[in-house]
Amino acid sequence: MEAPRRLMVCDDSEGRLRPRLRVLLDGDSLRDVIAYDCDAGWIVVLKHDDSGNRMTEGDCFIAERRHGKVTAVLV
């Protein structure tokens, strides 16, 4: 089974893709990915501070879009 070429799926409480899906941007594995599109070359990830904690604004997590070569792999 292949990973989908694009996906926007959030886990119920954490706002992340399910753990059996690994998403790489330019060869680097990223955590807290909430959406991606391999063909368009972008991902949306939750932003982290220097300590590795998810950043928030009020009660909401801050997300950012990054561009590059996107690869999705089922693990």
C-alpha positions as CSV (number, residue, x, y, z in Angstrom):
1,M,0.0,0.0,0.0
2,E,1.3,3.4,-0.9
3,A,1.0,6.6,1.1
4,P,-1.5,9.1,-0.4
5,R,0.1,11.9,-2.6
6,R,-1.8,14.5,-0.6
7,L,-3.5,14.5,2.7
8,M,-5.0,16.8,5.3
9,V,-5.9,14.7,8.3
10,C,-5.6,15.7,11.9
11,D,-5.4,13.4,14.9
12,D,-8.3,14.1,17.3
13,S,-6.4,15.9,20.0
14,E,-2.8,16.5,18.9
15,G,-3.4,18.0,15.4
16,R,-0.9,15.6,13.7
17,L,-1.0,13.0,11.0
18,R,-1.2,9.4,12.4
19,P,2.1,8.0,13.5
20,R,2.3,5.3,10.7
21,L,2.8,8.0,8.1
22,R,6.2,9.7,7.8
23,V,6.5,12.9,5.8
24,L,9.8,14.2,4.6
25,L,10.7,17.6,3.3
26,D,13.8,17.7,1.2
27,G,14.8,14.4,2.8
28,D,14.3,15.5,6.4
29,S,11.6,13.8,8.5
30,L,9.3,16.3,10.2
31,R,7.0,16.0,13.2
32,D,3.6,17.5,13.8
33,V,2.7,17.6,10.1
34,I,-1.0,18.4,9.7
35,A,-1.2,18.5,5.9
36,Y,0.9,17.8,2.8
37,D,0.8,17.7,-1.0
38,C,3.7,15.8,-2.7
39,D,2.7,17.0,-6.2
40,A,2.5,20.7,-5.3
41,G,5.5,20.5,-3.0
42,W,4.3,21.9,0.3
43,I,3.6,20.8,3.9
44,V,1.8,22.4,6.8
45,V,3.5,21.8,10.2
46,L,3.0,23.1,13.7
47,K,5.6,25.7,14.7
48,H,8.0,24.9,17.6
49,D,10.0,27.2,19.9
50,D,13.8,26.7,20.5
51,S,12.9,24.2,23.3
52,G,10.9,22.1,21.0
53,N,7.5,23.0,22.4
54,R,4.6,23.7,20.1
55,M,3.9,27.4,19.8
56,T,0.5,28.8,20.5
57,E,-1.4,32.0,20.0
58,G,-4.2,32.2,22.5
59,D,-5.7,28.7,22.5
60,C,-4.6,27.7,19.0
61,F,-1.4,26.1,17.7
62,I,0.6,28.2,15.2
63,A,1.0,26.4,11.8
64,E,3.3,27.3,9.0
65,R,3.5,26.2,5.3
66,R,6.9,25.0,4.0
67,H,7.9,24.3,0.4
68,G,10.3,21.7,-1.1
69,K,10.4,18.1,-2.3
70,V,7.8,16.3,-0.2
71,T,7.8,12.5,0.2
72,A,5.2,10.5,2.2
73,V,6.0,7.0,3.4
74,L,3.9,4.5,5.3
75,V,5.9,3.0,8.2
